[in-house]
Amino acid sequence: LAVPPMPANETYSAAAAYAVPEQTRARAQALFNSRQVANAHAIIQSVAHAQSKALLLVNFLTKCQSISVAQKGALKDRVLANDAIVLGAVQAFAVDADLEECLDTFKRVLQQQH
């Protein structure tokens, strides 16, 4: 495979040649995130037990780095203690798939804990 010569006044950057415009990258990330949330929502809906749903969602949020490992532990403890607010947030997510609202509720619960 022959590569045509580059004009003397131009420089070549492999990264620039394959660079994805920031707007396209942001759209791709948003699409990936929405698919991930849709997958998590489908899994949560398929599970019957409330605590299992909550533990799966907390694990998902940790893997997505939306919450820290320490926050995961604190939320897990609240789930196992049948915390009505945490379980209610998970139930709401199972109905409306609004992950941001669920995450906001989780973070408020964790702030009250301190």
Secondary structure as UniProt FT lines:
FT   TURN            8..9
FT   HELIX           14..17
FT   HELIX           22..46
FT   HELIX           50..63
FT   TURN            64..65
FT   HELIX           69..80
FT   TURN            81..82
FT   HELIX           84..96
FT   HELIX           99..113
//
